[in-house]
Amino acid sequence: MMWTLPQPVAKADEAPPPFDAWLDGVRQEAREKGIAEETIRVALTGIEPVRRVVQRDRNQSEFKLTYQIYHDRLLTPTNIRVGRGKLEKHRALLDQIAAEYGVQPRFILAIWGMETRYGAVKPTMPVIPAVATLAYDRRRSSYFRRELFQALQMIDQGLIPHSEMLGSWAGAMGQPQFMPSSYMAYARDHDGDGHRDIWSNEADVFASIANYLSKHGWHDDQTWGREVTLPAGAAFRAAIPAPRTGSGCRAIDSMSGAMGLADWQALGVRRADGSDLPTRNLPASLVEPDGADGKAFLVYRNYQSILRYNCAHLYGLAVSQLADAIGRR
């Protein structure tokens, strides 16, 4: 049975189109973008909105759970143990990729582990219906419409057969869970076999994750940040720099403004164990994922690169702390 999504926002004097009429508009725009008629026929025939895709979009755990619950679900002894094993198994390859892209191996592995449990989770959702559903839905229609055309371009260019284009409920693909636009911009063919295979080739998976972080401002002479303790009182709260908004990522916009570690030290901020902050005066911002009564973290520029992968503090902190756990001897 076909299920009808909430209708897209329409002008007051016109009725919103049904899905089939909306899809006809997608087909026409695809033709105008130069996508082959055969690709349009194969990819856009017989698709319907997928109800569970919208349900998942409205119930993402990164925006509903507390820090501690999310942390405990994902930073399990098994995930840490497997990550350390993968580090040993792929050390030579990861060191090579780290040297090329300037991203430490533990962070590559942490994102791999968070996204698909080091490749063990195999996404099974056809990408085109998933992305089309979210493009038709009103919440993020512009973003997913662009992703839909990127997915069609991938098929049209022969980068992956339509039948093999499988991903998550939101259309994220392969072991690093790249959206179609991220695949087109950042996926890499590390082993030189002519294919950017993020589905089954670990060399390409690692290089693609590293390239994504590198292109989003990663510095391999820094870590991500650390948990800290904060002084009590209104005076400290008044001294916290105001957030800088307009980044396009709500999580980044919710962080405090940045100031040097020496300034945070002078305000009374200390490491989680009570010791002094590092003496290197890196710019750092304050993150409090559960508000002023929860845990606190000072984060550096690399943390923002992780948030560009997934714009949610619970995700960014979990990746960061998993990386620390994998790299800890």
C-alpha positions, 0 to 999 in steps of 0.5 A: 500500500502506498503511504502519503508523506506530509505534503511539501510546503506550497503557496497559499493559492495552490495545492501541493502536488502528489508524489507522482506529479512531483517526481515528474518534475524531478525527471524533467530537471534531470533531463535539463541537467543532461542525465541520460533518459535510460538512467532516468527510466531505470532509477525513477520508475516505480518508486514510492515514498518510504514511510520508515525513512521519515520516521527515522528522520524524526527520531535520530538518536543524536538529537534525543539521547543524553550524552552518557546514554549515547556514550555508553551505547557506542563506546563499548568494550567490544567497539574499542577492542575491535578498533584496536585490532583493526589498527594492528591489522591495517597499521601499514596501510593506515600509516601510509594514508595518514602520511598522505592526508595528514589525519591520524589513523585512530580518527579514521578508524573511529569514524569507520567504527561509528558509521558501520562498526568497521564495515560489519554493518551492511546497509540495505536501503536502496538509495534513490527511494530513500533520498527521493522520500526526503527530497519530497518531505518538507523538513530538508527538501532542498538538501535532499533534492540536491543529493537525489541529483548527485545520486542520479549522476553517479549512476549516469557516470557508471560509478555504481550500478543502480541495483547496487546503490544501497545505503542507510535510511537517509541515503548514506552509502558504503562503509564510511556512510557518504552521501552522494555529494560527499562521494562525488567530492571526497571519495578516493581510489587509493589502490589505483584500480580505477574505482572509488570503492567505498563499499568493499575496498578498505584502502579506498574507505580509509583514504576517503574518510581521511580526505574528507577530514583533510578537506574540512580543515584537519590538522594532524599536529593536534587532537580533538580536545578533552573533557574538563572541569569548570569553576562554579559561579556567574563570573565564569559564565559571564566570561565565556565567549559568545558563540559565533553563528552562521556555520551551517551546522547547529552543533558548531553554532552552539559551541562557545566562541574560541579563546586560547587554552591559557585564557581558559586556564586563567578562568579556572578550567582544568582537565577532568582529573583536576590538573592544568590544561596543556601549555600549548595555547591552542584556540578552544571552544566550550561544549556542554552537550547536556547543558551547564549541569552536565559534562564539559569539554574544550574542543579544538579545530579538529572537532569541527572537522568531525562535526562536518561529518555529522553535525551533532555533538553526541556524534562528535564526542563519541568519535573523538573519545573512541579515537582516544580509546583506540589509540590508548596503549 
